[in-house]
Amino acid sequence: MKNNRVEKLRVCLHDSAESVGNLLVEAFHYLALFAIGGITAWAGTMAALEMFNKGSASIDDILLLFIYLELGAMVGIYFKTNHMPVRFLIYVAITALTRLMISDISHHNEPNMGVVYVSGAILLLAIAVLIVRFASARFPAIKPTSKRHSVTDESHEGTEPN
């Protein structure tokens, strides 16, 4: 009888600790998402204000705004779905490498092997996007509940019925 009480107390304590732990992890998760989203919005706003003050926008500036846009979209999708599409990270990398290449060419006006290397990296990332798209369409992680079910959200790619 005494062992049964101790075991029930242990289970109750374990369940309570697990609930508190899950609550703390979820609170940290939301706090971190709000912080990342806020910092991204602040950085994008500051970059846009800098362009307005300058009176012009270069292609570097526009590509930087696209990077901020993709980061904001990643935070938004992760906040809504708790899933992070790998493709968004690849898009950010492609945009950053494109910005690097354009900046390098426009400032140095000297095409060299660095341009070829960056172009090759962009090509590899584009191929990676194709592979990820194919894999998510061929092997969906989320099974549709009915034949009419269709999810167009990028975070659930590959969930469309065949």
PERA-V268151 format. One record per residue. RES is the residue in three letters. PSI is psi in degrees with one decimal (none if undefined). Layout:
{{RES	PSI} {RES	PSI}}
This chain:
{{MET	-43.2} {LYS	-38.2} {ASN	-37.3} {ASN	-42.5} {ARG	-43.9} {VAL	-41.8} {GLU	-41.3} {LYS	-40.9} {LEU	-42.0} {ARG	-43.9} {VAL	-42.8} {CYS	-43.7} {LEU	-42.9} {HIS	-45.0} {ASP	-40.8} {SER	-44.1} {ALA	-39.3} {GLU	-40.7} {SER	-45.0} {VAL	-42.4} {GLY	-44.4} {ASN	-39.6} {LEU	-44.6} {LEU	-40.8} {VAL	-43.4} {GLU	-39.8} {ALA	-43.6} {PHE	-40.6} {HIS	-50.6} {TYR	-40.1} {LEU	-44.5} {ALA	-40.2} {LEU	-42.8} {PHE	-40.7} {ALA	-46.7} {ILE	-43.9} {GLY	-42.7} {GLY	-43.0} {ILE	-39.2} {THR	-44.9} {ALA	-41.5} {TRP	-45.8} {ALA	-40.8} {GLY	-41.2} {THR	-43.5} {MET	-39.5} {ALA	-41.2} {ALA	-42.4} {LEU	-37.5} {GLU	-39.7} {MET	-41.8} {PHE	-42.0} {ASN	-35.6} {LYS	-27.8} {GLY	1.5} {SER	164.6} {ALA	126.0} {SER	171.2} {ILE	-32.1} {ASP	-44.3} {ASP	-42.8} {ILE	-42.4} {LEU	-33.9} {LEU	-39.7} {LEU	-35.9} {PHE	-37.7} {ILE	-45.1} {TYR	-39.4} {LEU	-45.8} {GLU	-40.1} {LEU	-41.3} {GLY	-40.3} {ALA	-39.3} {MET	-44.6} {VAL	-44.2} {GLY	-45.1} {ILE	-41.4} {TYR	-36.9} {PHE	-40.7} {LYS	-36.3} {THR	-12.2} {ASN	24.9} {HIS	138.7} {MET	108.2} {PRO	125.4} {VAL	-30.1} {ARG	-35.2} {PHE	-39.4} {LEU	-38.7} {ILE	-39.2} {TYR	-40.8} {VAL	-42.8} {ALA	-42.0} {ILE	-45.2} {THR	-41.2} {ALA	-41.9} {LEU	-37.3} {THR	-42.7} {ARG	-42.9} {LEU	-45.2} {MET	-45.5} {ILE	-41.7} {SER	-43.3} {ASP	-44.6} {ILE	-42.5} {SER	-29.5} {HIS	-33.2} {HIS	-19.7} {ASN	30.8} {GLU	92.7} {PRO	131.2} {ASN	-167.4} {MET	-22.7} {GLY	-37.0} {VAL	-39.5} {VAL	-41.9} {TYR	-44.7} {VAL	-40.2} {SER	-40.5} {GLY	-39.1} {ALA	-40.8} {ILE	-41.6} {LEU	-44.5} {LEU	-40.6} {LEU	-38.1} {ALA	-39.9} {ILE	-38.1} {ALA	-39.1} {VAL	-43.9} {LEU	-42.1} {ILE	-44.2} {VAL	-43.1} {ARG	-45.7} {PHE	-46.3} {ALA	-39.5} {SER	-28.5} {ALA	-37.4} {ARG	-37.1} {PHE	73.8} {PRO	143.6} {ALA	-27.6} {ILE	123.9} {LYS	132.2} {PRO	147.9} {THR	-22.1} {SER	169.7} {LYS	-28.2} {ARG	-9.3} {HIS	128.0} {SER	122.5} {VAL	122.7} {THR	-7.7} {ASP	134.3} {GLU	-24.2} {SER	-16.6} {HIS	35.0} {GLU	146.0} {GLY	6.2} {THR	1.2} {GLU	143.7} {PRO	149.4} {ASN	none}}
